[in-house]
Amino acid sequence: MTELRRDISYQWTGESVECSSEIHWAIEEQANGVFAVIVNSPGGILTGKQVRVLAEIVGDDGVIKNTRRMTSLLLIPKEKVAQALEKIQEVGLRVANLHKSVRNITSCPGKGFSSNSRGDTLELARLLDEEFYGTILPWDFKIGISGCPRNCTGVQCNDLGLMAEPRGKYSLWLGGKESGMDPVHGVLIRKGIPREQVIPVVRRILDTYNSKAEEYKEELGPRARLYRVIEKTGLELFKTKVEELLSN
């Protein structure tokens, strides 16, 4: 297995973003000259103070665009970017990562908010975020968590999807992709994963994906999503890795 590494650091030079790894941080000049800064937080939760700070950054006539991946897109002039980054960090928010890493983890509100939910999905999203956000990978890796079969986060459309089951267990889907002209539906590979085993299972999946993408890099190229690695190795490899872990 290749060693998993994380990188959540970057530097704004006044003109562009610099990063020691190849992760793409979401500070980009748009066609009209305005800069877009995408901000996220674990599970998409924002406090009232954080919302007020974002509003202060863009001003009364500014724009905040919310996205399906629980992020907020700020449109601001270049001269405001440095100050905006300081304010974002001060209130515990962060600039979003876009490529070559584990992205912001999406989650439905979960137990305590929805009467249908079977699990504390927001807490699980927070724990997964602490463990894996910014983990360097061959390309995008999206994780989605749903608390019930209503499936508000579309777990099958993520590289890795988790759906809560009764009695604190989770089902696991792998290999989905929602974007582009060729979306892919993920496949259910395991039911009944105990809550305490979710993080080890996710780590095993990331390890396997990372090592196999490196092994087949010449054929798949340097930007292979999980579904392309699965096409090469077969889904059974990933099922076996999960079963080996859960049987110990």
N, C-alpha and C positions, 0 to 999 in steps of 0.2 A: 504494500500500500504506500502511496505517496503521502507525505505529511501535510495535513490541512493547516493553512495559515490564514490569519485574518489581517485586514488592513482597513482602519477606519479614519486614517489621517490624510489630509490634503492641505494645500496652501494656495490661497488666492494671491496672485502676483499683481493684481490691478488690471491685468489684461486677460488672464486665463487661469485655469486651475492646473496645479502641478501635483503629482502623486508618485510615490516611489514604486507602487505596483501599477498594473494596467487597468485598475478599476476606473470607470468613467463616473465622475461626480457631476451632478446635475446643475451646473452653472453655465448657461449657454446663451450666446448672443442670437437674437432672432432676426428674421428678415427685415423687420422694421427698425432695427438698431436697439431695441429694448432688450434687456437681459431677463431670461427666465431662470429663476432659482426654485428648484423643487425641494420642499421641506417635508420630512416625515417624522413619525414617532412610533414606538412599538405598539402594534395593534391598532394604530390610527387614532389613539386617544389624545385629545387636546384639552388642556385645562382652560378655564375662562381667561386666566392671565396670558396664556400662550396665544389664544385667539386675539386678544387685545393687542399684543405685541405685533403679530402679523399684520393686523389692520393699521397699526401705527407705521409700519415699514412702508406699506404701499400708499398710505395717505387716503384722504377722503374720496378722491377720484381714481384711486388705483384699482387693480384687479387681482383677486385671488381666485384661482380656478381649482376646484377640488377634483380629484381623479378617482377612478375605481380601485386603485391600489392604495387607498387611504393616505394619499399625499396631498399637499397643497402647493400649487404652482403660483409663485409670486412674479409679477411682471414689473420690473423697476429699471430706471436708468443705470448705466454702468457706474456712475459716480456714487451711487447709493449701495453698491454691492458689499463693499468692505464693512460698512457700518451695519448693514442688514445681517451679515454673517455673525458679527459680534452679538447683536441682540438675540438672534436665534439661539446661539450657544448659551447665553446667559439664562434663558428660560428652559433649558433642557431639551431643545429641539435640535435637529441636525439636517444637513443637506443630504438629499437622497443619493444613493448609488444606483447606477443604471445597468452596467454591464460587467461581466467577468466576476460575479460574486453572488452570494445569497442576498436577495433583495428584501425590501420591507415585507414583513410577514403579515398577511391579511387574515382577518378573523371577523366572524359575526359577533354581535354583542354577547351571546352565550347565556349560560345559566345565571339567573338573577335578573335578567332583562327580558328574555323571551321565555314564554311558558312552554314552548316546544323544545327548548334546548336541553340536552342531556349532559353537558359538560361545561366547565369553566374555561371557555375557549380564549378569553382575553388573557387570563393568567398563563395559559399554555403558550400563547403567542409571545408574551413577555419573556418567559423562560427560554423559548427557542431563540428569540432575538438576542438575549444576553449571551447565548452559547454560540450562535452561528452567523449573526448579521455581519456582513462584510467579509465572510470567508471567501478566499480567492479560489475561483473555479474557471474552467475553460470558457464559459459564457454565462448568460443569465440563469439564475436558479430561483424560481418563485415557489413559495410555500403558502398554501391556503388552508384555513381551518374552519370547518362548519360544525355547529352544535347539534344539528339534526338533519334528517333527510330532505328538508326543504332546501338545504344546500345553497344558502344565500351567497356564499363565496365561490361557488363553482369549483369544488375541489378537483374535479376531473380535468379542469382547464389549467392546472398548475403542474409544474415539474414534479412536485410532491404535494399530495393532498391528504388531509386527515379529517375524518368525520367521527364525531362522538357517538358512542353506543351507550346503551344502558350499563349501569354498574361500573362507570369510570373507565371504560375501555374505548379503543379507537380502531377504525378501519383505515387502511392505507392504500392510496392510489399513487401510481407512478407514471411519468412519461407524457403528461399533458402539455399543451402549448396553445395559448389563446390568441396570440398575435400573429401578424403576417398573413399572407395569402393562402397558407396551407396549415390551418389550425389542426391540432392533434388531440384526440380524446384520451385521457389517461386510463390506465387499466387497474382495476382492483386486484391487489396481490395478497392482502392479508386482512382478516378480521380479528377482533378480540385482542388487540395489543394492549397490555396493561398500561395505565397512565405513566407509571414510573419507568417504563421501558421505551417511551416515545423518543426521548432525547438520544439514548444509545442507538435506537433504530435509525433515526435521522442521520446520526454521525456515520453509521455503517453504510448507508446509502450514498452519502457524500464522498466517503472514502473510496467506495467502489466506482462511482462515477468518475471521480478525479483520476484514479489510477488507470481505468480502462480508456478514458479519453486520451491520456498520455500514451498508452500502449498503441492505440490505433490512430494516433495523430496524423501520420503520413496519409492515411486513407480518408479520414474524416475532416482534416483541417484543424486549425487552432481554435475554432469557435463552435465546437460541437455541443448542442444542447443535449440534455439527458435522453430525449426520445431517439436521437440519432445513435447514441451509444447503445441504447437498448436494441435498436434495429441490428446493430453489429454483433452484440454479445448474446442476444436473446434475453427474454424476460426471466427465464428460469434461473439465471445466475443471480439476479437480485433477490428473487424469492428464496433461493438457497442461503444467501448471506443473512437475510432476515431470520429465517428459521434456525440457522446455526446460533445466532445470537439469543433468540428467545428460548432455545432448548437448554442453554447452559444454566 
